[in-house]
Amino acid sequence: MRRDVFQAIADPTRRQIIGLLANKTLTLNGVAENFNISRPAISKHIKILTECGLVAITKQGRERVCDVNLNRLKEVNDWVSQYRAFWTKKLDDLEEFLEQEGKKVRNKK
């Protein structure tokens, strides 16, 4: 099953895993050491991150190493950007309205 990136970032633990891997490559055990949850729970989170393309696992000897693919977050950025533009315009319109109202109040004095 191919998951989308929004499912991956919906969970705070997965967001923390992404943050960890953004700074350095870690083994599965290295990721698990940063959390107070079971190793199987971490494996489930890593599986979801892998299924959506945010994490790639490679074997290096006996270790399984996790690398992050932050390019997949571009989809999230693109989606958020449309709302950022919407709210920026709304706030700019509000600022203009308040400035106009302030001028009216000052002119009445």
N, CA, C and O atoms as CSV, one atom per row, in Angstrom:
chain,resi,resn,atom,element,x,y,z
A,1,MET,N,N,0.839,-1.188,0.000
A,1,MET,CA,C,0.000,0.000,0.000
A,1,MET,C,C,0.876,1.241,0.000
A,1,MET,O,O,1.763,1.379,0.842
A,2,ARG,N,N,0.634,2.125,-0.922
A,2,ARG,CA,C,1.392,3.375,-1.001
A,2,ARG,C,C,0.657,4.445,-0.204
A,2,ARG,O,O,-0.494,4.761,-0.504
A,3,ARG,N,N,1.296,4.988,0.781
A,3,ARG,CA,C,0.700,6.035,1.613
A,3,ARG,C,C,1.130,7.394,1.092
A,3,ARG,O,O,2.112,7.511,0.359
A,4,ASP,N,N,0.390,8.411,1.476
A,4,ASP,CA,C,0.833,9.747,1.077
A,4,ASP,C,C,1.575,10.419,2.239
A,4,ASP,O,O,1.498,9.980,3.387
A,5,VAL,N,N,2.274,11.465,1.913
A,5,VAL,CA,C,3.141,12.135,2.871
A,5,VAL,C,C,2.344,12.763,4.012
A,5,VAL,O,O,2.870,12.935,5.111
A,6,PHE,N,N,1.085,13.105,3.764
A,6,PHE,CA,C,0.261,13.702,4.807
A,6,PHE,C,C,-0.029,12.707,5.931
A,6,PHE,O,O,-0.120,13.091,7.097
A,7,GLN,N,N,-0.174,11.434,5.578
A,7,GLN,CA,C,-0.346,10.407,6.602
A,7,GLN,C,C,0.909,10.301,7.469
A,7,GLN,O,O,0.830,10.067,8.675
A,8,ALA,N,N,2.034,10.471,6.848
A,8,ALA,CA,C,3.297,10.349,7.583
A,8,ALA,C,C,3.462,11.472,8.600
A,8,ALA,O,O,3.865,11.220,9.735
A,9,ILE,N,N,3.163,12.682,8.218
A,9,ILE,CA,C,3.397,13.806,9.124
A,9,ILE,C,C,2.239,14.025,10.094
A,9,ILE,O,O,2.312,14.907,10.950
A,10,ALA,N,N,1.173,13.236,9.973
A,10,ALA,CA,C,0.029,13.377,10.877
A,10,ALA,C,C,0.379,12.940,12.302
A,10,ALA,O,O,-0.271,13.367,13.256
A,11,ASP,N,N,1.371,12.117,12.446
A,11,ASP,CA,C,1.720,11.571,13.750
A,11,ASP,C,C,2.943,12.284,14.331
A,11,ASP,O,O,3.954,12.422,13.642
A,12,PRO,N,N,2.871,12.741,15.591
A,12,PRO,CA,C,4.007,13.465,16.177
A,12,PRO,C,C,5.292,12.637,16.279
A,12,PRO,O,O,6.391,13.173,16.137
A,13,THR,N,N,5.153,11.346,16.523
A,13,THR,CA,C,6.360,10.508,16.597
A,13,THR,C,C,7.043,10.448,15.240
A,13,THR,O,O,8.268,10.526,15.158
A,14,ARG,N,N,6.267,10.311,14.183
A,14,ARG,CA,C,6.867,10.272,12.840
A,14,ARG,C,C,7.498,11.616,12.494
A,14,ARG,O,O,8.541,11.660,11.841
A,15,ARG,N,N,6.880,12.704,12.922
A,15,ARG,CA,C,7.498,14.020,12.682
A,15,ARG,C,C,8.836,14.112,13.412
A,15,ARG,O,O,9.799,14.665,12.882
A,16,GLN,N,N,8.893,13.568,14.630
A,16,GLN,CA,C,10.159,13.573,15.384
A,16,GLN,C,C,11.204,12.708,14.686
A,16,GLN,O,O,12.378,13.073,14.633
A,17,ILE,N,N,10.788,11.582,14.158
A,17,ILE,CA,C,11.729,10.703,13.438
A,17,ILE,C,C,12.280,11.439,12.222
A,17,ILE,O,O,13.481,11.384,11.957
A,18,ILE,N,N,11.416,12.124,11.484
A,18,ILE,CA,C,11.867,12.904,10.326
A,18,ILE,C,C,12.889,13.945,10.771
A,18,ILE,O,O,13.917,14.135,10.121
A,19,GLY,N,N,12.598,14.618,11.887
A,19,GLY,CA,C,13.528,15.618,12.413
A,19,GLY,C,C,14.875,15.028,12.782
A,19,GLY,O,O,15.917,15.618,12.495
A,20,LEU,N,N,14.857,13.874,13.412
A,20,LEU,CA,C,16.119,13.202,13.761
A,20,LEU,C,C,16.928,12.865,12.516
A,20,LEU,O,O,18.127,13.135,12.437
A,21,LEU,N,N,16.236,12.264,11.539
A,21,LEU,CA,C,16.932,11.813,10.330
A,21,LEU,C,C,17.333,12.970,9.424
A,21,LEU,O,O,18.207,12.813,8.571
A,22,ALA,N,N,16.711,14.117,9.597
A,22,ALA,CA,C,17.104,15.289,8.811
A,22,ALA,C,C,18.499,15.757,9.213
A,22,ALA,O,O,19.218,16.362,8.419
A,23,ASN,N,N,18.865,15.467,10.451
A,23,ASN,CA,C,20.169,15.903,10.967
A,23,ASN,C,C,21.279,14.879,10.780
A,23,ASN,O,O,22.454,15.232,10.672
A,24,LYS,N,N,20.885,13.579,10.741
A,24,LYS,CA,C,21.915,12.553,10.584
A,24,LYS,C,C,21.264,11.224,10.200
A,24,LYS,O,O,20.097,10.971,10.498
A,25,THR,N,N,22.035,10.407,9.549
A,25,THR,CA,C,21.606,9.058,9.212
A,25,THR,C,C,21.719,8.195,10.461
A,25,THR,O,O,22.719,8.250,11.176
A,26,LEU,N,N,20.688,7.400,10.717
A,26,LEU,CA,C,20.697,6.544,11.900
A,26,LEU,C,C,20.287,5.128,11.540
A,26,LEU,O,O,19.570,4.905,10.564
A,27,THR,N,N,20.746,4.178,12.332
A,27,THR,CA,C,20.251,2.807,12.198
A,27,THR,C,C,18.856,2.764,12.822
A,27,THR,O,O,18.443,3.694,13.515
A,28,LEU,N,N,18.142,1.675,12.567
A,28,LEU,CA,C,16.826,1.519,13.200
A,28,LEU,C,C,16.946,1.559,14.718
A,28,LEU,O,O,16.133,2.182,15.401
A,29,ASN,N,N,17.969,0.886,15.238
A,29,ASN,CA,C,18.191,0.927,16.696
A,29,ASN,C,C,18.530,2.338,17.160
A,29,ASN,O,O,18.107,2.758,18.237
A,30,GLY,N,N,19.287,3.067,16.354
A,30,GLY,CA,C,19.632,4.446,16.694
A,30,GLY,C,C,18.402,5.333,16.761
A,30,GLY,O,O,18.311,6.210,17.621
A,31,VAL,N,N,17.460,5.112,15.863
A,31,VAL,CA,C,16.204,5.864,15.911
A,31,VAL,C,C,15.442,5.487,17.176
A,31,VAL,O,O,14.978,6.360,17.910
A,32,ALA,N,N,15.315,4.191,17.430
A,32,ALA,CA,C,14.543,3.697,18.577
A,32,ALA,C,C,15.091,4.208,19.907
A,32,ALA,O,O,14.322,4.437,20.840
A,33,GLU,N,N,16.401,4.389,20.006
A,33,GLU,CA,C,17.021,4.856,21.255
A,33,GLU,C,C,16.550,6.253,21.656
A,33,GLU,O,O,16.689,6.647,22.814
A,34,ASN,N,N,15.995,6.997,20.708
A,34,ASN,CA,C,15.555,8.358,20.991
A,34,ASN,C,C,14.115,8.444,21.490
A,34,ASN,O,O,13.603,9.539,21.722
A,35,PHE,N,N,13.462,7.297,21.657
A,35,PHE,CA,C,12.052,7.288,22.034
A,35,PHE,C,C,11.798,6.330,23.188
A,35,PHE,O,O,12.528,5.357,23.374
A,36,ASN,N,N,10.775,6.611,23.945
A,36,ASN,CA,C,10.370,5.745,25.051
A,36,ASN,C,C,9.208,4.854,24.631
A,36,ASN,O,O,8.261,4.656,25.392
A,37,ILE,N,N,9.284,4.326,23.434
A,37,ILE,CA,C,8.292,3.374,22.954
A,37,ILE,C,C,9.038,2.146,22.445
A,37,ILE,O,O,10.255,2.179,22.264
A,38,SER,N,N,8.310,1.080,22.221
A,38,SER,CA,C,8.959,-0.188,21.860
A,38,SER,C,C,9.608,-0.124,20.473
A,38,SER,O,O,9.238,0.687,19.624
A,39,ARG,N,N,10.572,-0.994,20.281
A,39,ARG,CA,C,11.241,-1.117,18.978
A,39,ARG,C,C,10.245,-1.493,17.888
A,39,ARG,O,O,10.331,-0.948,16.788
A,40,PRO,N,N,9.282,-2.418,18.148
A,40,PRO,CA,C,8.279,-2.728,17.116
A,40,PRO,C,C,7.409,-1.511,16.748
A,40,PRO,O,O,7.012,-1.356,15.593
A,41,ALA,N,N,7.119,-0.661,17.728
A,41,ALA,CA,C,6.342,0.551,17.437
A,41,ALA,C,C,7.146,1.489,16.524
A,41,ALA,O,O,6.602,2.070,15.584
A,42,ILE,N,N,8.429,1.625,16.810
A,42,ILE,CA,C,9.289,2.448,15.948
A,42,ILE,C,C,9.341,1.840,14.549
A,42,ILE,O,O,9.290,2.571,13.560
A,43,SER,N,N,9.439,0.535,14.452
A,43,SER,CA,C,9.470,-0.134,13.148
A,43,SER,C,C,8.198,0.151,12.347
A,43,SER,O,O,8.258,0.339,11.131
A,44,LYS,N,N,7.051,0.182,13.025
A,44,LYS,CA,C,5.795,0.518,12.342
A,44,LYS,C,C,5.835,1.941,11.792
A,44,LYS,O,O,5.423,2.193,10.660
A,45,HIS,N,N,6.333,2.861,12.602
A,45,HIS,CA,C,6.437,4.258,12.158
A,45,HIS,C,C,7.396,4.365,10.965
A,45,HIS,O,O,7.105,5.056,9.989
A,46,ILE,N,N,8.523,3.687,11.053
A,46,ILE,CA,C,9.493,3.706,9.958
A,46,ILE,C,C,8.876,3.096,8.696
A,46,ILE,O,O,9.117,3.581,7.591
A,47,LYS,N,N,8.098,2.055,8.855
A,47,LYS,CA,C,7.443,1.422,7.702
A,47,LYS,C,C,6.521,2.411,6.999
A,47,LYS,O,O,6.525,2.498,5.771
A,48,ILE,N,N,5.741,3.150,7.761
A,48,ILE,CA,C,4.850,4.149,7.168
A,48,ILE,C,C,5.657,5.233,6.468
A,48,ILE,O,O,5.306,5.653,5.365
A,49,LEU,N,N,6.726,5.685,7.093
A,49,LEU,CA,C,7.584,6.707,6.470
A,49,LEU,C,C,8.219,6.175,5.194
A,49,LEU,O,O,8.403,6.922,4.233
A,50,THR,N,N,8.550,4.912,5.179
A,50,THR,CA,C,9.128,4.286,3.983
A,50,THR,C,C,8.090,4.156,2.882
A,50,THR,O,O,8.380,4.416,1.714
A,51,GLU,N,N,6.883,3.756,3.252
A,51,GLU,CA,C,5.818,3.585,2.262
A,51,GLU,C,C,5.433,4.888,1.563
A,51,GLU,O,O,4.985,4.871,0.416
A,52,CYS,N,N,5.606,6.005,2.245
A,52,CYS,CA,C,5.270,7.279,1.599
A,52,CYS,C,C,6.494,7.941,0.965
A,52,CYS,O,O,6.385,9.031,0.403
A,53,GLY,N,N,7.639,7.302,1.049
A,53,GLY,CA,C,8.833,7.803,0.379
A,53,GLY,C,C,9.645,8.818,1.152
A,53,GLY,O,O,10.569,9.418,0.603
A,54,LEU,N,N,9.317,9.023,2.428
A,54,LEU,CA,C,10.087,9.975,3.227
A,54,LEU,C,C,11.366,9.380,3.794
A,54,LEU,O,O,12.314,10.110,4.082
A,55,VAL,N,N,11.402,8.073,3.955
A,55,VAL,CA,C,12.577,7.399,4.512
A,55,VAL,C,C,12.943,6.230,3.608
A,55,VAL,O,O,12.079,5.501,3.121
A,56,ALA,N,N,14.237,6.070,3.399
A,56,ALA,CA,C,14.751,4.908,2.663
A,56,ALA,C,C,15.640,4.119,3.613
A,56,ALA,O,O,16.433,4.691,4.361
A,57,ILE,N,N,15.499,2.814,3.574
A,57,ILE,CA,C,16.316,1.946,4.425
A,57,ILE,C,C,17.279,1.166,3.541
A,57,ILE,O,O,16.880,0.542,2.558
A,58,THR,N,N,18.542,1.214,3.907
A,58,THR,CA,C,19.551,0.442,3.186
A,58,THR,C,C,20.285,-0.445,4.185
A,58,THR,O,O,20.391,-0.122,5.368
A,59,LYS,N,N,20.779,-1.546,3.694
A,59,LYS,CA,C,21.551,-2.450,4.549
A,59,LYS,C,C,23.026,-2.097,4.436
A,59,LYS,O,O,23.558,-1.935,3.338
A,60,GLN,N,N,23.662,-1.982,5.561
A,60,GLN,CA,C,25.099,-1.776,5.622
A,60,GLN,C,C,25.640,-2.830,6.579
A,60,GLN,O,O,25.635,-2.653,7.797
A,61,GLY,N,N,26.098,-3.914,6.005
A,61,GLY,CA,C,26.513,-5.051,6.826
A,61,GLY,C,C,25.289,-5.660,7.469
A,61,GLY,O,O,24.336,-6.031,6.784
A,62,ARG,N,N,25.315,-5.762,8.778
A,62,ARG,CA,C,24.173,-6.321,9.494
A,62,ARG,C,C,23.173,-5.251,9.916
A,62,ARG,O,O,22.088,-5.567,10.404
A,63,GLU,N,N,23.530,-4.019,9.733
A,63,GLU,CA,C,22.681,-2.902,10.160
A,63,GLU,C,C,21.735,-2.455,9.048
A,63,GLU,O,O,22.050,-2.567,7.863
A,64,ARG,N,N,20.566,-1.945,9.452
A,64,ARG,CA,C,19.635,-1.305,8.530
A,64,ARG,C,C,19.671,0.182,8.838
A,64,ARG,O,O,19.347,0.608,9.946
A,65,VAL,N,N,20.071,0.968,7.839
A,65,VAL,CA,C,20.299,2.394,8.023
A,65,VAL,C,C,19.170,3.187,7.380
A,65,VAL,O,O,18.736,2.884,6.268
A,66,CYS,N,N,18.702,4.201,8.089
A,66,CYS,CA,C,17.591,5.040,7.628
A,66,CYS,C,C,18.119,6.381,7.136
A,66,CYS,O,O,18.873,7.063,7.828
A,67,ASP,N,N,17.708,6.739,5.934
A,67,ASP,CA,C,18.001,8.061,5.357
A,67,ASP,C,C,16.678,8.748,5.062
A,67,ASP,O,O,15.709,8.098,4.668
A,68,VAL,N,N,16.638,10.041,5.249
A,68,VAL,CA,C,15.408,10.802,5.001
A,68,VAL,C,C,15.431,11.412,3.606
A,68,VAL,O,O,16.493,11.780,3.104
A,69,ASN,N,N,14.271,11.519,2.983
A,69,ASN,CA,C,14.119,12.167,1.684
A,69,ASN,C,C,13.198,13.369,1.874
A,69,ASN,O,O,11.982,13.257,1.719
A,70,LEU,N,N,13.778,14.511,2.207
A,70,LEU,CA,C,12.981,15.694,2.508
A,70,LEU,C,C,12.310,16.290,1.266
A,70,LEU,O,O,11.407,17.117,1.394
A,71,ASN,N,N,12.735,15.886,0.083
A,71,ASN,CA,C,12.083,16.372,-1.135
A,71,ASN,C,C,10.605,15.994,-1.164
A,71,ASN,O,O,9.794,16.686,-1.780
A,72,ARG,N,N,10.260,14.892,-0.496
A,72,ARG,CA,C,8.854,14.473,-0.456
A,72,ARG,C,C,7.996,15.472,0.318
A,72,ARG,O,O,6.777,15.491,0.146
A,73,LEU,N,N,8.601,16.294,1.160
A,73,LEU,CA,C,7.835,17.294,1.897
A,73,LEU,C,C,7.419,18.469,1.018
A,73,LEU,O,O,6.636,19.317,1.446
A,74,LYS,N,N,7.936,18.526,-0.200
A,74,LYS,CA,C,7.541,19.589,-1.127
A,74,LYS,C,C,6.037,19.548,-1.380
A,74,LYS,O,O,5.402,20.592,-1.525
A,75,GLU,N,N,5.473,18.356,-1.432
A,75,GLU,CA,C,4.029,18.213,-1.621
A,75,GLU,C,C,3.260,18.921,-0.498
A,75,GLU,O,O,2.252,19.581,-0.748
A,76,VAL,N,N,3.741,18.779,0.721
A,76,VAL,CA,C,3.114,19.440,1.860
A,76,VAL,C,C,3.298,20.945,1.734
A,76,VAL,O,O,2.353,21.706,1.940
A,77,ASN,N,N,4.503,21.376,1.398
A,77,ASN,CA,C,4.774,22.800,1.246
A,77,ASN,C,C,3.877,23.415,0.173
A,77,ASN,O,O,3.331,24.501,0.368
A,78,ASP,N,N,3.726,22.729,-0.950
A,78,ASP,CA,C,2.872,23.248,-2.021
A,78,ASP,C,C,1.431,23.386,-1.559
A,78,ASP,O,O,0.765,24.372,-1.874
A,79,TRP,N,N,0.953,22.404,-0.817
A,79,TRP,CA,C,-0.420,22.433,-0.332
A,79,TRP,C,C,-0.612,23.569,0.672
A,79,TRP,O,O,-1.604,24.296,0.612
A,80,VAL,N,N,0.342,23.718,1.598
A,80,VAL,CA,C,0.254,24.768,2.608
A,80,VAL,C,C,0.388,26.146,1.969
A,80,VAL,O,O,-0.231,27.104,2.433
A,81,SER,N,N,1.182,26.255,0.919
A,81,SER,CA,C,1.420,27.549,0.272
A,81,SER,C,C,0.141,28.195,-0.238
A,81,SER,O,O,-0.015,29.413,-0.160
A,82,GLN,N,N,-0.768,27.388,-0.756
A,82,GLN,CA,C,-2.013,27.973,-1.254
A,82,GLN,C,C,-2.804,28.607,-0.114
A,82,GLN,O,O,-3.457,29.632,-0.310
A,83,TYR,N,N,-2.753,28.017,1.057
A,83,TYR,CA,C,-3.450,28.586,2.202
A,83,TYR,C,C,-2.682,29.751,2.805
A,83,TYR,O,O,-3.275,30.687,3.340
A,84,ARG,N,N,-1.367,29.688,2.715
A,84,ARG,CA,C,-0.546,30.810,3.179
A,84,ARG,C,C,-0.875,32.047,2.347
A,84,ARG,O,O,-1.017,33.139,2.898
A,85,ALA,N,N,-0.999,31.892,1.030
A,85,ALA,CA,C,-1.350,33.011,0.152
A,85,ALA,C,C,-2.749,33.532,0.490
A,85,ALA,O,O,-2.973,34.742,0.534
A,86,PHE,N,N,-3.680,32.619,0.726
A,86,PHE,CA,C,-5.051,33.011,1.074
A,86,PHE,C,C,-5.071,33.854,2.343
A,86,PHE,O,O,-5.668,34.930,2.370
A,87,TRP,N,N,-4.410,33.357,3.405
A,87,TRP,CA,C,-4.435,34.064,4.678
A,87,TRP,C,C,-3.609,35.341,4.645
A,87,TRP,O,O,-3.942,36.305,5.334
A,88,THR,N,N,-2.556,35.366,3.871
A,88,THR,CA,C,-1.776,36.600,3.727
A,88,THR,C,C,-2.641,37.690,3.125
A,88,THR,O,O,-2.632,38.830,3.591
A,89,LYS,N,N,-3.399,37.335,2.074
A,89,LYS,CA,C,-4.298,38.317,1.448
A,89,LYS,C,C,-5.368,38.775,2.430
A,89,LYS,O,O,-5.644,39.972,2.522
A,90,LYS,N,N,-5.967,37.859,3.156
A,90,LYS,CA,C,-7.007,38.215,4.129
A,90,LYS,C,C,-6.447,39.148,5.206
A,90,LYS,O,O,-7.098,40.123,5.580
A,91,LEU,N,N,-5.258,38.858,5.699
A,91,LEU,CA,C,-4.661,39.705,6.727
A,91,LEU,C,C,-4.252,41.063,6.177
A,91,LEU,O,O,-4.360,42.075,6.870
A,92,ASP,N,N,-3.783,41.088,4.937
A,92,ASP,CA,C,-3.468,42.371,4.303
A,92,ASP,C,C,-4.731,43.211,4.127
A,92,ASP,O,O,-4.711,44.420,4.359
A,93,ASP,N,N,-5.830,42.573,3.716
A,93,ASP,CA,C,-7.108,43.278,3.573
A,93,ASP,C,C,-7.585,43.815,4.917
A,93,ASP,O,O,-8.084,44.937,4.996
A,94,LEU,N,N,-7.432,43.013,5.980
A,94,LEU,CA,C,-7.824,43.451,7.316
A,94,LEU,C,C,-6.981,44.648,7.755
A,94,LEU,O,O,-7.503,45.614,8.312
A,95,GLU,N,N,-5.682,44.577,7.501
A,95,GLU,CA,C,-4.797,45.691,7.859
A,95,GLU,C,C,-5.225,46.968,7.146
A,95,GLU,O,O,-5.281,48.035,7.757
A,96,GLU,N,N,-5.525,46.861,5.861
A,96,GLU,CA,C,-5.973,48.027,5.085
A,96,GLU,C,C,-7.282,48.577,5.641
A,96,GLU,O,O,-7.440,49.791,5.772
A,97,PHE,N,N,-8.217,47.694,5.966
A,97,PHE,CA,C,-9.497,48.104,6.534
A,97,PHE,C,C,-9.294,48.841,7.850
A,97,PHE,O,O,-9.890,49.894,8.073
A,98,LEU,N,N,-8.454,48.292,8.723
A,98,LEU,CA,C,-8.209,48.921,10.012
A,98,LEU,C,C,-7.522,50.280,9.861
A,98,LEU,O,O,-7.808,51.209,10.615
A,99,GLU,N,N,-6.627,50.392,8.896
A,99,GLU,CA,C,-5.982,51.686,8.647
A,99,GLU,C,C,-7.008,52.709,8.185
A,99,GLU,O,O,-6.974,53.860,8.621
A,100,GLN,N,N,-7.917,52.302,7.309
A,100,GLN,CA,C,-8.973,53.203,6.829
A,100,GLN,C,C,-9.886,53.624,7.981
A,100,GLN,O,O,-10.239,54.798,8.093
A,101,GLU,N,N,-10.267,52.684,8.829
A,101,GLU,CA,C,-11.119,53.000,9.980
A,101,GLU,C,C,-10.391,53.929,10.938
A,101,GLU,O,O,-10.998,54.841,11.500
A,102,GLY,N,N,-9.098,53.706,11.129
A,102,GLY,CA,C,-8.312,54.573,11.995
A,102,GLY,C,C,-8.251,55.994,11.463
A,102,GLY,O,O,-8.320,56.952,12.233
A,103,LYS,N,N,-8.121,56.136,10.147
A,103,LYS,CA,C,-8.114,57.469,9.533
A,103,LYS,C,C,-9.453,58.157,9.732
A,103,LYS,O,O,-9.495,59.357,10.004
A,104,LYS,N,N,-10.541,57.422,9.602
A,104,LYS,CA,C,-11.893,57.997,9.810
A,104,LYS,C,C,-12.042,58.503,11.235
A,104,LYS,O,O,-12.580,59.587,11.457
A,105,VAL,N,N,-11.570,57.728,12.197
A,105,VAL,CA,C,-11.679,58.104,13.599
A,105,VAL,C,C,-10.841,59.346,13.884
A,105,VAL,O,O,-11.282,60.253,14.591
A,106,ARG,N,N,-9.638,59.381,13.335
A,106,ARG,CA,C,-8.752,60.532,13.548
A,106,ARG,C,C,-9.341,61.779,12.899
A,106,ARG,O,O,-9.225,62.867,13.463
A,107,ASN,N,N,-9.962,61.657,11.741
A,107,ASN,CA,C,-10.535,62.806,11.044
A,107,ASN,C,C,-11.767,63.352,11.759
A,107,ASN,O,O,-12.086,64.530,11.594
A,108,LYS,N,N,-12.459,62.551,12.535
A,108,LYS,CA,C,-13.637,62.999,13.276
A,108,LYS,C,C,-13.265,63.793,14.510
A,108,LYS,O,O,-14.097,64.526,15.043
A,109,LYS,N,N,-12.030,63.663,14.977
A,109,LYS,CA,C,-11.584,64.365,16.208
A,109,LYS,C,C,-11.348,65.779,15.944
A,109,LYS,O,O,-10.972,66.522,16.851
